[in-house]
């Protein structure tokens, strides 16, 4: 158990690194920032409310503002 502030900080940093490293190894999304978490939640909410429209690839290409190929 860490006793000094420096030891506690070091332990926290090591734990955070291990969590991020394992998330990468197992391809799991990790959100450690509250602003990012809110943005992800808002995006998921907006996608759930959006009506899904199925298009052919040609129809989709016609809706693009820029063509990259």
C-alpha positions in Angstrom: 0.0 0.0 0.0 1.5 3.3 -1.1 2.1 5.8 1.8 3.4 9.0 0.2 1.8 11.2 -2.3 4.5 10.3 -4.9 3.9 6.6 -4.3 0.2 7.0 -4.7 0.6 9.0 -7.9 3.0 6.4 -9.3 0.6 3.6 -8.5 -2.3 5.4 -10.1 -0.2 6.1 -13.3 0.8 2.4 -13.4 -2.8 1.2 -13.0 -4.0 3.6 -15.7 -1.3 2.4 -18.1 -2.1 -1.2 -17.4 -5.8 -0.6 -18.1 -5.1 1.2 -21.4 -2.6 -1.4 -22.4 -5.0 -4.3 -21.8 -7.7 -2.4 -23.6 -5.5 -2.2 -26.7 -4.5 -5.8 -26.4 -8.1 -7.0 -26.2 -9.5 -4.4 -28.6 -11.8 -2.8 -26.0 -12.8 0.8 -26.0 -11.7 2.7 -22.9 -12.9 6.2 -22.1 -11.0 8.0 -19.4 -12.1 11.5 -20.1 -15.5 12.8 -19.0 -15.9 15.2 -22.0 -15.2 12.3 -24.4 -17.6 10.0 -22.5 -20.4 12.7 -22.9 -19.6 13.0 -26.6 -19.8 9.3 -27.1 -23.1 9.1 -25.2 -24.5 11.9 -27.3 -23.4 10.3 -30.5 -25.0 7.0 -29.6 -28.2 8.7 -28.6 -28.3 10.6 -31.9 -27.6 7.4 -33.9 -30.4 5.6 -32.1 -32.9 8.4 -32.9 -31.9 8.6 -36.5 -33.9 6.8 -39.1 -31.8 4.2 -41.0 -31.9 4.7 -44.7 -30.6 1.9 -47.0 -28.9 3.1 -50.2 -27.0 1.4 -52.9 -23.3 2.3 -53.2 -24.0 4.4 -56.3 -26.7 6.4 -54.5 -24.3 7.0 -51.6 -21.6 8.2 -53.9 -24.0 10.7 -55.4 -24.7 12.3 -52.0 -21.0 12.9 -51.3 -19.9 16.5 -51.5 -16.3 15.6 -52.6 -15.2 12.5 -54.5 -11.8 11.3 -53.4 -11.1 8.9 -56.3 
